[in-house]
Amino acid sequence: MSSRRLVVGVTGASGAIYAQRFLRRAAESFDEVLLILSEQACQVAETELGVALSKQNFDPAAWLGAACPNIRLLGDKDYFTPPASGSFLHDGMVIVPCSMGAVGRIANGVSDDLLTRCADVALKERRKLVMVPREMPWNLIMLRNLTQLAEAGATILPACPAWYHRPKTLEDLADTVVQRIFQSLGAELPEARQWMREGS
């Protein structure tokens, strides 16, 4: 069986907890996770989670609470990496959280860093691209960019947590979004609960 590979981009939008919770589960579910972090993503993680992230001395354990050796950090300007090419096969790309700046660049074909290049490749190769914007309200420019991305084949999955399972912690609440991301990738976490399904 071939290895399961996932490309994950983390931008500087608010919502670092979504990236943290998603990456922790992705490291358990995929053989290889290729990670792209923006500088702003590191700043937001420190502001929101109190985690000092360094791309120069990247340590997943400090952020995720586990070593996660299958997470490989890519340089955000290094185009000589596998997911920058359509010939590299993977199981999808997730951008979580996704800033509206990244949305705008990807929607308009501006590949000015590795994250936007990888998203561009995912779209042109008709691979799964799940974008998790964390912003409100949306202005008309944002709506048009998101519509354009949806028309191009991306899945737009706003970070809207579900309350009907009565989450008890912020982590429980964030995990409802993480579970939906996995479902959009065609996977499912064993603890995922479905509305009105027996046993959920």
C-alpha positions as CSV (number, residue, x, y, z in Angstrom):
1,M,0.0,0.0,0.0
2,S,1.3,3.4,-0.9
3,S,2.1,6.0,1.8
4,R,-0.6,8.5,2.7
5,R,0.7,12.0,2.4
6,L,-0.9,15.3,3.4
7,V,0.2,18.9,2.7
8,V,-0.8,21.3,5.5
9,G,-0.5,25.1,5.4
10,V,-0.8,27.3,8.5
11,T,-1.3,31.0,7.9
12,G,-1.5,34.0,10.3
13,A,-5.3,34.0,10.7
14,S,-6.6,33.8,14.2
15,G,-7.4,30.3,15.2
16,A,-4.1,28.6,16.0
17,I,-5.9,26.0,18.1
18,Y,-7.4,24.6,14.9
19,A,-4.0,24.1,13.4
20,Q,-2.7,22.6,16.6
21,R,-5.5,20.1,17.0
22,F,-5.6,19.2,13.4
23,L,-1.9,18.6,13.0
24,R,-1.9,16.4,16.1
25,R,-4.5,14.1,14.5
26,A,-3.0,14.3,11.0
27,A,0.3,13.0,12.4
28,E,-1.6,10.0,13.7
29,S,-3.5,9.4,10.5
30,F,-1.0,10.1,7.7
31,D,2.4,8.6,7.0
32,E,3.8,12.0,6.1
33,V,2.6,15.5,6.8
34,L,4.4,18.2,4.8
35,L,3.9,21.4,6.7
36,I,4.2,25.0,5.6
37,L,4.2,27.7,8.3
38,S,4.0,31.4,7.6
39,E,5.9,33.9,9.9
40,Q,2.5,35.3,11.0
41,A,1.3,31.8,11.9
42,C,4.2,31.5,14.4
43,Q,3.3,34.9,15.9
44,V,-0.3,34.0,16.2
45,A,0.5,30.6,17.9
46,E,2.6,32.5,20.5
47,T,-0.1,35.1,21.0
48,E,-3.1,32.7,21.3
49,L,-1.5,29.5,22.7
50,G,1.6,30.8,24.4
51,V,3.8,28.5,22.2
52,A,7.1,29.9,20.9
53,L,7.4,28.4,17.4
54,S,10.7,28.7,15.6
55,K,11.0,27.7,11.9
56,Q,14.8,27.6,12.3
57,N,14.6,25.1,15.2
58,F,11.2,23.5,14.6
59,D,10.1,21.2,17.4
60,P,6.6,19.7,16.9
61,A,6.6,18.4,20.5
62,A,6.7,22.0,21.9
63,W,3.5,22.8,19.9
64,L,1.7,19.5,19.6
65,G,2.7,17.7,22.8
66,A,4.2,14.8,20.8
67,A,7.4,14.3,18.8
68,C,5.5,13.6,15.5
69,P,8.6,12.6,13.4
70,N,6.4,12.3,10.3
71,I,5.8,16.0,10.2
72,R,8.3,17.7,7.9
73,L,8.6,21.4,7.9
74,L,9.1,23.0,4.4
75,G,10.7,26.3,3.7
76,D,8.0,28.8,2.8
77,K,10.1,30.1,-0.1
78,D,11.6,26.7,-1.2
79,Y,10.0,25.7,-4.5
80,F,12.4,22.7,-4.7
81,T,10.2,20.6,-2.5
82,P,7.8,17.8,-3.7
83,P,4.4,19.4,-3.3
84,A,5.5,22.4,-5.5
85,S,5.2,20.0,-8.5
86,G,2.1,18.4,-9.9
87,S,4.1,15.2,-10.4
88,F,4.1,14.6,-6.6
89,L,1.1,12.6,-5.5
90,H,-0.5,13.3,-2.2
91,D,-3.9,12.8,-0.5
92,G,-4.9,16.5,-0.3
93,M,-3.9,19.9,1.1
94,V,-5.5,21.7,4.0
95,I,-4.9,25.3,4.9
96,V,-5.9,25.8,8.6
97,P,-6.5,28.5,9.6
98,C,-6.5,30.3,6.2
99,S,-6.1,34.0,6.2
100,M,-8.1,36.1,3.7
101,G,-4.8,37.3,2.3
102,A,-4.0,33.7,1.3
103,V,-7.6,33.2,0.0
104,G,-7.2,36.3,-2.2
105,R,-3.8,35.3,-3.6
106,I,-4.8,31.7,-4.3
107,A,-8.1,32.7,-5.9
108,N,-6.3,35.0,-8.3
109,G,-3.4,32.7,-9.2
110,V,-0.7,34.6,-7.3
111,S,1.8,32.0,-6.3
112,D,4.2,34.2,-4.3
113,D,5.3,31.6,-1.8
114,L,5.3,27.8,-1.3
115,L,1.9,27.7,0.3
116,T,0.1,29.5,-2.5
117,R,2.1,27.5,-5.1
118,C,1.1,24.2,-3.5
119,A,-2.6,25.3,-3.4
120,D,-2.3,26.3,-7.1
121,V,-0.9,22.9,-7.9
122,A,-3.7,21.1,-5.9
123,L,-6.3,23.0,-7.9
124,K,-4.7,22.4,-11.3
125,E,-4.3,18.7,-10.6
126,R,-7.8,18.4,-9.2
127,R,-6.6,17.2,-5.8
128,K,-8.5,17.9,-2.6
129,L,-7.9,21.4,-1.3
130,V,-9.6,22.2,2.0
131,M,-9.5,25.9,3.1
132,V,-10.5,26.8,6.6
133,P,-11.0,30.6,6.8
134,R,-11.4,32.2,10.2
135,E,-12.7,35.7,9.7
136,M,-15.9,37.6,10.1
137,P,-17.8,39.3,8.7
138,W,-16.9,38.7,5.0
139,N,-16.9,41.6,2.7
140,L,-17.8,41.4,-1.0
141,I,-14.2,40.9,-2.1
142,M,-13.8,38.0,0.3
143,L,-17.1,36.4,-0.8
144,R,-16.1,36.6,-4.5
145,N,-12.7,35.2,-3.8
146,L,-14.2,32.3,-1.9
147,T,-16.8,31.7,-4.6
148,Q,-14.0,31.6,-7.2
149,L,-12.1,29.1,-5.2
150,A,-15.2,26.9,-4.7
151,E,-15.8,27.1,-8.5
152,A,-12.2,26.0,-9.1
153,G,-12.7,22.9,-6.9
154,A,-11.6,23.9,-3.4
155,T,-13.7,23.0,-0.4
156,I,-14.4,26.1,1.7
157,L,-14.8,25.0,5.3
158,P,-15.2,28.0,7.7
159,A,-14.1,27.4,11.2
160,C,-17.6,27.2,12.6
161,P,-17.6,24.9,15.6
162,A,-20.7,22.7,16.3
163,W,-22.5,23.1,19.6
164,Y,-25.1,20.4,19.4
165,H,-22.9,17.8,21.0
166,R,-22.5,20.1,24.1
167,P,-18.7,20.4,24.0
168,K,-17.2,20.9,27.5
169,T,-13.9,22.5,26.7
170,L,-12.4,24.8,24.0
171,E,-10.5,21.8,22.7
172,D,-13.7,19.8,22.3
173,L,-15.2,22.7,20.4
174,A,-12.1,23.1,18.1
175,D,-12.2,19.3,17.5
176,T,-15.7,19.6,15.9
177,V,-14.0,21.6,13.1
178,V,-11.1,19.2,12.9
179,Q,-13.5,16.3,12.5
180,R,-15.2,18.1,9.6
181,I,-11.8,18.7,7.9
182,F,-11.1,15.0,8.1
183,Q,-14.5,14.2,6.6
184,S,-13.8,16.6,3.7
185,L,-10.6,14.7,3.0
186,G,-12.6,11.5,2.8
187,A,-11.4,10.3,6.2
188,E,-13.1,10.1,9.5
189,L,-11.8,10.1,13.1
190,P,-13.2,7.2,15.2
191,E,-14.7,9.6,17.8
192,A,-16.5,11.8,15.2
193,R,-20.1,12.3,16.1
194,Q,-22.8,12.7,13.5
195,W,-26.0,14.5,13.9
196,M,-28.9,12.3,14.9
197,R,-27.0,9.1,14.2
198,E,-27.6,6.4,16.7
199,G,-24.7,6.2,19.3
200,S,-23.5,9.7,18.4
